[in-house]
Amino acid sequence: YERERAALHRRLGEAEAALAEEREAAARLQGSLSAAEDRLAGLKRQLADETDAHAATRRRHIEELEARREEERRQRKRRVALAIGSGVASVAAALLFGRRRG
């Protein structure tokens, strides 16, 4: 009985020591996990910031492109209006000078 009891105490001591080692290992892993979670959160914030910056740049480029296109449309309208005005003036001049000669 004493031997069995001593063996059980020895095994209990070994189990407690193993449990303590496992707890230490778990604590180290928990620390590593916390650090990894912090790095992941930082990377997610960085990605969100870069995504927002990219979206803002894209919106700005689209706005600039639309502004250039609008300016080109206005210039085309002015050129067409000038061409029409010039054509009307030419026709009017031809009619006016043609009547004076006739």
Secondary structure, DSSP 4 states (H G I P E B T S, - for coil): -HHHHHHHHHHHHHHHHHHHHHHHHHHHHHHHHHHHHHHHHHHHHHHHHHHHHHHHHHHHHHHHHHHHHHHHHHHHHHHHHHHHHHHHHHHHHHHHHHHHH-
